[in-house]
Amino acid sequence: MIVRRRTWLYRLAGQTFAQMISFKQPVTASIARATLRRTVGNPSDLWGRSKSDLLSFHR
Protein backbone atom coordinates (compact mmCIF):
# COMPACT_ATOMS: atom_id res chain seq x y z
CA MET A 1 0.00 0.00 0.00
CA ILE A 2 1.37 3.39 -0.99
CA VAL A 3 0.69 6.09 1.59
CA ARG A 4 0.36 9.72 0.55
CA ARG A 5 0.48 12.47 3.14
CA ARG A 6 0.61 16.26 3.00
CA THR A 7 2.60 16.55 6.23
CA TRP A 8 5.84 14.72 6.97
CA LEU A 9 8.11 14.83 10.00
CA TYR A 10 11.82 14.29 9.47
CA ARG A 11 15.05 14.26 11.44
CA LEU A 12 18.50 14.85 10.00
CA ALA A 13 21.56 13.02 11.31
CA GLY A 14 22.59 14.38 14.70
CA GLN A 15 19.31 16.18 15.39
CA THR A 16 17.44 15.43 18.60
CA PHE A 17 14.02 16.73 17.58
CA ALA A 18 11.96 16.19 14.44
CA GLN A 19 11.06 19.00 12.06
CA MET A 20 8.02 19.29 9.82
CA ILE A 21 7.58 19.75 6.08
CA SER A 22 4.22 20.07 4.35
CA PHE A 23 3.14 19.95 0.72
CA LYS A 24 0.16 21.42 -1.15
CA GLN A 25 -0.79 17.96 -2.43
CA PRO A 26 -0.35 14.61 -0.68
CA VAL A 27 2.97 12.98 -1.65
CA THR A 28 4.63 9.61 -1.11
CA ALA A 29 7.60 9.05 1.18
CA SER A 30 9.98 8.82 -1.78
CA ILE A 31 8.91 12.24 -3.08
CA ALA A 32 9.16 13.75 0.41
CA ARG A 33 12.63 12.23 0.88
CA ALA A 34 13.80 13.48 -2.55
CA THR A 35 12.57 17.00 -1.77
CA LEU A 36 14.35 16.98 1.59
CA ARG A 37 17.59 15.77 -0.02
CA ARG A 38 17.47 18.70 -2.45
CA THR A 39 16.65 21.33 0.18
CA VAL A 40 18.08 20.46 3.60
CA GLY A 41 19.97 17.16 3.33
CA ASN A 42 19.39 13.44 3.60
CA PRO A 43 16.86 12.68 6.37
CA SER A 44 17.80 9.86 8.72
CA ASP A 45 14.15 9.43 9.83
CA LEU A 46 10.90 10.22 8.02
CA TRP A 47 7.33 9.88 9.33
CA GLY A 48 4.06 10.58 7.52
CA ARG A 49 1.37 12.22 9.62
CA SER A 50 -2.33 12.72 9.06
CA LYS A 51 -4.25 15.83 10.07
CA SER A 52 -5.70 14.13 13.16
CA ASP A 53 -2.19 13.13 14.34
CA LEU A 54 -1.03 16.75 14.18
CA LEU A 55 -3.82 18.01 16.42
CA SER A 56 -2.15 16.31 19.38
CA PHE A 57 0.99 18.47 18.89
CA HIS A 58 -0.95 21.72 19.40
CA ARG A 59 -2.75 20.85 22.63
Secondary structure, DSSP 8 states (H G I E B T S, - for coil): ----EEEEEEEETT-SS-EEEEEEEEE-HHHHHHHHHHHT--EEEEEEE-HHHHHGGG-
